[in-house]
Each structure stands twice: as C-alpha cells, then as structure tokens.
Amino acid sequence: MDNVLNEKIQNAYLDSVLMHEAHEYLCALDVVERLNAKLDEKWEEKVNIKSTGEYKDKSVKELKAMLNSLEGEKPFNREKYSEIMFAIRSKTGWEKGEGAVK
C-alpha cells in the first residue's frame, strides 16, 4: 500500500513540475511572439522619399571615402553619416526587404 501511495505522490509531483515547465514555456513563447510582431511592423502609409540629388554625381568609391573621413570627428555627425550610408545603399541596391533592388 505504501508503494502505491509513494508512486501517486511522485506522479503528482512530476505532474506539477511538468505543468510549471509548460507554463514557463508558454510565457516565453508569448514574449517571443510579441517581439516578432514588433519586428514585423510596417509603415502605415507608403513613404515617399524626395530625392535631393546631393550625392548623385558621387561614385560609391567617393562616398566611402567621405564616410571614412567622418571617422574620428568630434562631435560625430550622425546625420551626415546616415545620409552617406543611404546614398551608398541607393547606388548599390538593397539586398533584402520591401525596397530591395532587383
């Protein structure tokens, strides 16, 4: 009789451990799904980018040289860096995503 009782206690304990692990797994899965939803968010509207033509006469090699010249500047000009990076991407093409150049 004691063996049957011990077995039932062990099974109940294992069931509670499994239920706890299942709950933790589902909570973690929920967090992952919410993070994925944030990563997949898109613009509500189509964004039109006005071409300024600021770098249209520059080659990719010249743009990369400009980018290298920004390194070490104090204070760092994040806006200029981003503009040059955008120009390089637009001249070389995006590899992935909705705006990819085919």
Secondary structure, DSSP 8 states (H G I E B T S, - for coil): -HHHHHHHHHHHHHHHHHHHHHHHHHHHHHHHHHHHHHHT---SS--------TTTTS-HHHHHHHHHHHTT-SS--HHHHHHHHHHHHHHH--SSSTT---
